[in-house]
């Protein structure tokens, strides 16, 4: 009897432990995740297409689990061309979102699915809806960390995440063959979507790199909140008093926060400017000059029209502090026009403040207009600001995109500058040609040389600065010449990873780069700060994390 009672009690313990374990696991939101219900079309799934030769339904020939999967085939669509079809994980007819999955606003969701097939390139995205209406005008396109995948003949699991917007109320996962890919078929099985409180940090980092999850603290050290996505679309700068300052946009405001432990904990955010003349504040550029003044430059986005510079407005503004960030003066407009993403600012040995940026150039005769690189410069400690530059790369280098519109923004994009040991200012320029381009100034940024192509690969933005050791450090996206990637974007976009490299001869040569940031979600627009000699911290825009490493570690890798 005693043994029986002991066995029964142990049975109850196991039951309660199992129940408690299951309670900690989020439940799958997706109904009929393995397509075992419904024929010939699975229940709670759907397909959108303007091509009646796109075929979909239940497959009994392929499955990862159970007996069936869902397939989408473009085999009858002829040669490569516009397919315009999406397999929808959700009950959606293109008009009503009432039967789709309920969404919490401003919330991360993680998802996974198994796929097999021979379609070369598939876009993984999420349709969000602000209300029960499901028409095109009320649809939101929510990006995912997977972005684009290329299935194989063997079953493979894919994992990703997405975040809803403040007004998202319903959503559906969409798997869409890319335009221009050869006809084919893919099968999907075992789809899971889970609600997460935070972004699931599925990111690979190299040896010697640490992931930092920043938190806000009050003066007593009590944690008051976590850094959010906006916290990373920022520039970090080490102030003369040793603190690390982060400046970042939130709506039409710029905010600051301070850290004294290398970026782990931060003071509660403080708004330094609210600009009612703009719709959104942009990523800032920050420099503290030798006289102790902190200068914050930001663009104020109002509107953009691709082929109409006169109707594009994203002016450049500046605000400054003379007491290490305690108080701030009035913000000033220093350049009018369309300003692109900022990538740092410097003070030269001669005392010039140089702020590089790209802008929408004047009409050039091409169908698709382009960006030029330039600078705003002050030679009198910020009293006056003047424009210099008007730099464009060789039009033949990206002429296909200028004529046909493939490959995104053409011309000279998102420049960065650093002063070399010989006194010249070196500008590196992001382009869609597969290479960084460069220009030099011999007079502190007032005039610039004709730009030329470098041997450094380019697949996205670049940032270069000088470390305490005297070495140059560069953070950028290297070129990605994958054929599928080129087919999709039309240029060697390297947003799937970042790279960091050091130069010991003022940029004439570079040590082997260290690649970081793999993990699905795009990795670009990273900036770097040296929070102590040889101690490095990188921003990771669109992820609420930092990466921290050392100069010595980058050299050893």
C-alpha positions in Angstrom: 0.0 0.0 0.0 2.8 2.4 0.9 4.6 1.7 -2.4 1.3 2.3 -4.2 0.8 5.7 -2.5 4.4 6.7 -3.3 3.9 5.8 -6.9 0.6 7.7 -7.1 2.2 10.8 -5.4 5.1 10.7 -7.9 2.6 10.4 -10.7 0.9 13.6 -9.5 4.3 15.4 -9.2 5.1 14.5 -12.8 1.7 15.7 -14.0 2.1 19.1 -12.2 5.7 19.5 -13.4 4.6 18.8 -17.0 1.6 21.2 -16.7 3.9 23.9 -15.3 6.4 23.4 -18.1 3.8 23.6 -20.7 2.4 26.8 -19.1 5.8 28.5 -19.7 5.7 27.6 -23.4 3.8 30.0 -25.7 1.0 28.5 -27.7 1.1 28.4 -31.5 -1.3 31.0 -32.9 -1.6 29.2 -36.3 -4.7 27.0 -36.9 -4.3 23.9 -39.0 -0.5 24.4 -39.0 0.2 21.1 -40.7 -2.6 21.3 -43.3 -4.2 18.1 -42.1 -7.7 19.6 -42.4 -9.6 20.6 -45.5 -9.5 19.5 -49.2 -8.6 20.3 -51.9 -7.6 23.5 -50.2 -6.5 23.5 -46.5 -8.7 25.3 -44.0 -7.3 28.5 -42.6 -5.0 29.0 -45.6 -5.5 31.0 -48.8 -3.8 32.3 -51.9 -3.7 35.7 -53.6 -2.8 36.0 -57.3 -3.7 38.0 -60.4 -2.3 35.1 -62.5 -4.9 32.3 -62.9 -2.1 29.9 -63.8 -0.7 29.9 -60.2 -1.8 26.7 -58.6 -2.0 25.8 -54.9 -3.7 23.4 -52.6 -3.0 20.3 -50.4 -0.2 17.9 -51.4 -0.2 14.2 -50.3 3.1 13.6 -52.1 5.3 15.8 -49.8 5.1 16.4 -46.1 7.4 17.1 -43.2 5.1 15.7 -40.6 1.6 14.1 -40.7 0.4 13.2 -44.1 0.1 16.4 -46.0 1.6 19.8 -46.8 0.5 23.0 -48.7 2.0 23.7 -52.1 2.1 26.7 -54.5 3.2 26.0 -58.1 4.1 28.5 -60.8 5.0 25.7 -63.2 2.2 26.6 -65.7 3.1 30.3 -65.7 5.6 30.0 -68.6 9.0 31.7 -68.6 10.4 34.1 -66.1 8.3 37.2 -65.5 5.7 38.7 -63.2 4.1 36.0 -61.0 2.3 38.1 -58.4 1.1 35.3 -56.2 1.3 34.8 -52.5 0.5 31.8 -50.3 -1.2 33.1 -47.2 -1.1 31.4 -43.8 -4.5 32.7 -42.8 -8.0 32.9 -44.1 -7.9 36.0 -46.4 -9.8 36.8 -49.6 -8.2 40.1 -50.4 -11.2 42.1 -49.1 -11.8 41.3 -45.5 -9.3 40.7 -42.6 -12.0 39.6 -40.2 -10.9 36.0 -40.2 -7.2 36.6 -39.8 -5.1 36.3 -36.7 -5.6 39.0 -34.0 -2.4 41.0 -33.3 -1.1 42.9 -30.3 0.2 46.4 -31.4 3.9 47.1 -31.1 4.7 43.5 -30.3 7.4 41.1 -31.6 6.3 37.7 -33.0 8.6 34.8 -33.8 7.7 32.3 -36.4 9.0 29.1 -38.0 8.0 26.8 -40.8 9.4 23.9 -42.8 9.7 24.3 -46.6 10.9 22.2 -49.6 10.9 23.1 -53.3 12.8 24.4 -56.3 11.5 28.0 -56.6 14.7 30.0 -56.5 13.7 33.0 -54.4 10.7 33.5 -52.0 9.8 36.7 -50.2 8.7 36.1 -46.5 6.6 39.0 -45.3 3.6 39.7 -43.1 0.4 41.5 -44.0 -0.8 43.7 -41.2 -4.3 45.3 -41.0 -5.5 48.2 -39.0 -9.1 47.0 -38.8 -11.4 44.4 -40.2 -11.1 45.8 -43.7 -8.7 43.7 -45.8 -8.4 45.8 -49.0 -5.1 46.9 -50.4 -5.3 50.4 -49.0 -5.7 49.2 -45.4 -2.9 46.7 -45.7 0.4 47.1 -43.9 3.5 45.4 -45.2 5.5 44.3 -42.1 9.0 43.2 -42.9 10.4 40.0 -41.3 13.9 39.0 -40.3 14.0 36.3 -42.9 13.2 38.7 -45.8 14.1 36.4 -48.7 14.8 32.7 -48.7 15.7 30.1 -51.3 14.3 26.6 -50.6 16.1 23.4 -51.4 14.9 19.9 -52.5 15.3 18.7 -48.9 13.0 19.8 -46.1 14.4 22.7 -44.1 13.2 24.7 -41.2 13.2 28.5 -41.4 12.9 30.8 -38.4 12.2 34.5 -38.2 10.5 37.4 -36.4 8.4 40.5 -37.2 7.0 43.4 -35.2 3.5 44.8 -35.4 2.9 48.6 -35.6 1.0 50.7 -33.2 -2.2 50.4 -35.2 -1.9 46.7 -36.3 -4.9 44.7 -35.3 -4.7 41.6 -37.5 -2.0 39.8 -39.5 -1.2 37.0 -41.9 2.1 35.4 -43.0 2.7 35.6 -46.7 5.1 33.5 -48.9 5.5 35.1 -52.3 7.7 34.0 -55.2 9.9 36.8 -56.4 9.3 38.4 -59.9 11.6 37.1 -62.6 12.4 33.8 -61.1 12.0 30.6 -63.2 8.8 28.6 -62.7 8.7 26.0 -59.9 7.0 24.7 -56.8 7.4 24.9 -53.0 5.8 23.0 -50.2 5.1 24.3 -46.6 4.4 22.4 -43.4 4.3 22.9 -39.7 3.9 26.6 -39.5 4.3 28.2 -36.0 3.8 31.8 -34.8 4.4 32.8 -31.2 3.9 36.1 -29.5 7.1 37.4 -27.8 7.6 40.3 -25.4 11.0 41.1 -26.9 12.9 40.5 -30.2 14.2 36.9 -30.3 17.9 37.4 -30.5 18.8 34.8 -33.1 22.1 36.4 -34.2 25.5 35.0 -34.7 28.5 37.0 -33.5 32.2 36.2 -33.9 34.5 35.0 -31.2 35.2 37.7 -28.7 32.1 39.7 -29.5 29.5 40.2 -26.7 25.8 41.0 -27.1 24.7 43.8 -24.8 21.0 44.3 -23.9 20.8 47.9 -22.8 18.5 49.0 -19.9 17.5 52.4 -18.5 18.2 53.1 -14.8 17.3 55.9 -12.4 20.1 57.6 -10.4 19.8 55.0 -7.7 20.5 52.2 -10.2 17.0 50.8 -10.3 16.1 49.5 -13.8 13.3 51.5 -15.3 13.0 50.1 -18.8 14.7 48.5 -21.8 16.3 50.1 -24.8 13.9 49.8 -27.8 14.4 49.7 -31.6 14.8 53.5 -31.8 17.6 53.4 -29.3 19.8 51.7 -32.0 19.1 54.1 -34.9 21.7 56.3 -33.3 25.2 57.5 -32.9 27.3 56.8 -29.8 30.0 59.3 -28.8 32.5 59.2 -25.9 32.4 62.6 -24.2 35.4 64.3 -22.7 34.3 63.5 -19.2 34.4 59.7 -20.0 30.7 59.0 -20.4 29.2 57.4 -23.4 26.3 59.4 -24.9 23.7 57.9 -27.2 21.6 60.3 -29.4 18.6 58.8 -31.2 15.3 59.8 -32.9 11.8 59.2 -31.6 9.0 60.6 -33.7 9.8 64.2 -34.4 12.2 64.4 -31.4 15.9 63.7 -30.7 16.6 62.1 -27.4 19.8 61.4 -25.4 20.9 59.0 -22.7 24.3 58.5 -20.9 26.2 55.4 -19.9 29.2 55.0 -17.5 29.7 51.3 -17.9 30.4 50.8 -21.6 26.8 50.7 -22.8 25.2 48.2 -20.4 23.1 50.6 -18.4 21.8 54.0 -19.4 20.2 57.1 -17.8 16.6 57.7 -18.4 16.0 59.3 -21.8 16.0 63.1 -22.1 14.5 65.0 -25.1 16.8 67.6 -26.4 14.6 68.9 -29.3 11.1 68.6 -30.6 10.7 69.8 -34.1 7.1 70.6 -35.0 8.1 71.5 -38.6 8.9 67.9 -39.5 7.1 64.5 -39.6 10.1 62.5 -38.4 13.6 63.1 -37.0 16.4 61.1 -38.6 19.4 59.2 -37.5 21.8 61.9 -36.0 25.5 62.6 -36.5 27.3 63.7 -33.3 30.7 65.2 -32.5 32.2 66.9 -29.4 34.7 69.5 -30.5 37.9 70.3 -28.6 36.3 73.3 -26.9 33.8 70.9 -25.2 30.7 71.8 -27.3 28.5 68.8 -28.3 27.1 69.2 -31.8 24.1 67.0 -32.8 23.0 67.1 -36.5 19.8 65.4 -37.7 17.6 65.5 -40.8 13.9 66.3 -40.4 11.9 64.2 -42.8 8.8 65.8 -44.4 8.4 64.1 -47.8 10.1 62.4 -50.7 9.3 62.1 -54.4 11.8 60.0 -56.4 11.8 62.1 -59.6 10.8 65.5 -58.1 13.5 67.1 -55.9 11.4 70.2 -55.6 8.8 68.2 -53.6 11.3 66.3 -51.5 12.1 67.7 -48.2 14.4 66.4 -45.4 16.3 69.5 -44.2 19.5 69.3 -42.1 19.3 70.8 -38.5 21.8 71.3 -35.7 21.5 71.7 -31.9 24.4 72.1 -29.5 25.2 71.9 -25.8 28.1 73.7 -24.0 27.8 71.9 -20.6 28.3 68.3 -21.5 24.6 67.7 -22.4 22.9 69.2 -19.4 21.2 72.0 -21.4 20.8 72.5 -25.1 20.4 75.6 -27.2 17.9 76.4 -30.0 18.0 74.1 -33.0 18.9 75.7 -36.3 18.3 74.9 -40.0 21.7 74.7 -41.8 20.8 73.1 -45.1 17.5 72.9 -47.1 16.7 70.0 -49.4 16.5 66.2 -49.3 19.1 64.8 -46.9 19.8 61.1 -46.7 21.0 59.0 -43.8 23.8 60.7 -41.8 27.0 58.7 -41.0 29.1 60.7 -38.5 30.7 64.1 -38.3 34.3 65.2 -37.5 36.3 68.2 -36.3 39.6 68.6 -38.2 42.9 69.6 -36.7 42.3 73.1 -38.2 39.0 73.3 -36.3 36.6 72.8 -39.2 33.4 70.9 -38.4 32.6 68.7 -41.3 29.2 66.9 -41.6 29.0 64.6 -44.7 25.6 63.6 -46.1 23.9 62.7 -49.4 21.2 64.7 -51.0 18.8 64.5 -53.9 20.6 66.0 -56.8 19.2 68.3 -59.5 17.5 66.7 -62.6 20.1 64.9 -64.6 18.3 63.8 -67.7 18.0 60.2 -66.5 14.6 58.6 -65.9 15.5 57.9 -62.3 17.2 60.6 -60.4 20.2 60.1 -58.2 21.9 61.1 -55.0 25.0 63.3 -54.7 27.5 63.5 -51.8 28.5 66.7 -50.0 29.2 68.3 -46.7 28.1 71.2 -44.6 31.1 72.9 -43.0 31.7 75.4 -40.3 35.1 77.2 -40.1 34.1 79.5 -37.2 33.0 77.2 -34.4 29.4 76.7 -35.7 28.5 80.4 -36.2 28.0 79.9 -39.9 27.5 76.8 -42.1 28.4 76.4 -45.8 27.8 73.7 -48.3 30.6 72.0 -50.3 30.7 68.9 -52.5 28.2 68.2 -55.3 30.0 64.8 -55.7 28.6 62.2 -58.1 30.3 59.0 -59.2 30.9 58.1 -62.9 27.3 57.8 -64.4 28.4 54.8 -66.4 29.1 52.9 -63.3 25.4 52.6 -62.4 23.8 53.7 -65.6 21.5 50.7 -65.9 19.8 51.7 -62.6 19.6 55.3 -63.7 17.8 54.3 -66.9 15.7 51.4 -65.7 15.3 52.0 -62.0 16.8 48.7 -60.9 19.0 48.6 -57.8 17.6 51.3 -55.6 19.1 54.8 -55.1 21.9 55.5 -57.6 24.8 57.9 -57.4 26.8 58.8 -54.3 25.1 57.6 -51.1 25.6 58.1 -47.4 29.3 59.3 -47.3 31.5 59.1 -44.3 34.7 61.2 -43.6 37.9 60.9 -41.6 41.0 63.1 -41.4 44.2 61.4 -42.5 47.6 61.9 -40.9 48.7 64.1 -43.8 45.9 66.5 -43.2 43.7 65.4 -46.1 40.0 64.5 -45.5 39.1 61.1 -46.9 35.5 60.6 -48.0 34.2 57.0 -48.5 31.0 56.7 -50.4 28.4 53.9 -50.5 27.3 53.0 -54.0 25.4 50.2 -55.8 28.3 49.4 -58.1 29.8 46.8 -55.8 32.6 49.1 -54.6 33.1 51.9 -52.2 34.1 55.2 -54.0 36.4 57.8 -52.5 37.1 61.6 -52.8 39.7 63.7 -51.0 39.8 67.3 -49.7 43.1 69.2 -49.3 41.5 72.3 -47.7 39.5 71.0 -44.7 36.4 70.0 -46.7 35.9 73.2 -48.8 36.6 71.5 -52.1 36.7 67.9 -53.2 38.5 65.8 -55.8 36.8 63.9 -58.6 35.6 60.6 -57.0 37.1 57.3 -57.9 36.4 53.6 -57.3 38.2 51.8 -54.6 39.1 48.1 -54.3 36.9 47.8 -51.2 33.7 45.9 -51.8 30.4 47.7 -51.1 27.0 46.2 -50.3 25.7 49.0 -48.0 26.6 51.9 -45.7 30.1 52.5 -44.4 31.5 54.3 -41.4 35.2 55.0 -40.7 36.8 56.7 -37.7 40.2 56.8 -35.9 40.9 55.0 -32.7 43.1 56.1 -29.8 45.9 53.8 -31.1 46.0 55.7 -34.3 44.5 52.9 -36.4 41.5 53.5 -38.6 38.5 51.3 -38.1 35.8 50.7 -40.7 32.3 49.3 -40.3 30.4 48.5 -43.4 28.4 46.1 -45.6 30.6 44.2 -48.0 29.3 43.3 -51.5 27.2 40.1 -51.8 27.4 38.8 -55.4 25.1 35.8 -54.8 23.2 35.2 -58.1 19.8 35.0 -56.4 20.6 38.2 -54.5 21.5 40.0 -57.7 18.4 38.7 -59.4 16.2 40.1 -56.6 17.8 43.5 -55.9 19.8 44.2 -59.1 23.0 45.1 -57.1 25.3 43.3 -54.6 23.4 44.3 -51.5 25.1 43.0 -48.4 22.5 43.8 -45.8 22.6 40.3 -44.5 25.8 40.9 -42.5 28.2 43.6 -41.3 32.0 43.7 -41.3 34.6 45.5 -39.3 38.3 45.9 -40.3 41.4 47.8 -39.1 44.0 49.7 -41.0 47.5 50.5 -39.7 48.6 52.6 -42.7 45.9 55.3 -42.9 43.5 53.3 -45.1 46.0 52.2 -47.8 45.5 48.6 -46.8 43.1 46.8 -44.4 43.4 43.7 -42.1 41.1 40.8 -42.9 37.6 41.9 -41.9 35.6 40.3 -39.1 32.0 39.5 -40.2 29.2 39.9 -37.7 25.5 40.1 -37.5 24.3 37.0 -39.3 20.8 36.0 -38.2 18.2 36.9 -40.9 17.3 40.5 -40.0 19.2 43.1 -42.0 22.4 44.4 -40.5 23.3 47.8 -41.8 23.9 51.4 -40.7 26.0 50.2 -37.8 28.2 52.9 -36.2 31.1 52.4 -33.7 32.4 54.2 -30.7 35.5 53.7 -28.6 34.2 54.0 -25.0 37.7 53.4 -23.5 41.0 53.0 -25.3 40.8 49.8 -27.3 37.2 49.1 -26.1 34.7 49.1 -29.0 30.9 49.2 -29.1 28.7 48.9 -32.2 25.2 50.0 -32.7 22.8 47.4 -34.3 19.9 49.4 -35.9 16.5 47.7 -35.8 17.6 45.4 -33.0 17.6 46.6 -29.4 21.1 45.3 -28.7 24.7 46.5 -28.9 27.8 44.5 -29.8 30.9 45.0 -27.7 34.4 43.8 -28.5 38.0 45.0 -28.3 40.5 46.4 -30.8 42.8 43.5 -29.8 40.1 41.0 -30.6 39.4 42.4 -34.0 43.2 42.2 -34.8 43.4 38.6 -33.6 40.3 37.5 -35.6 
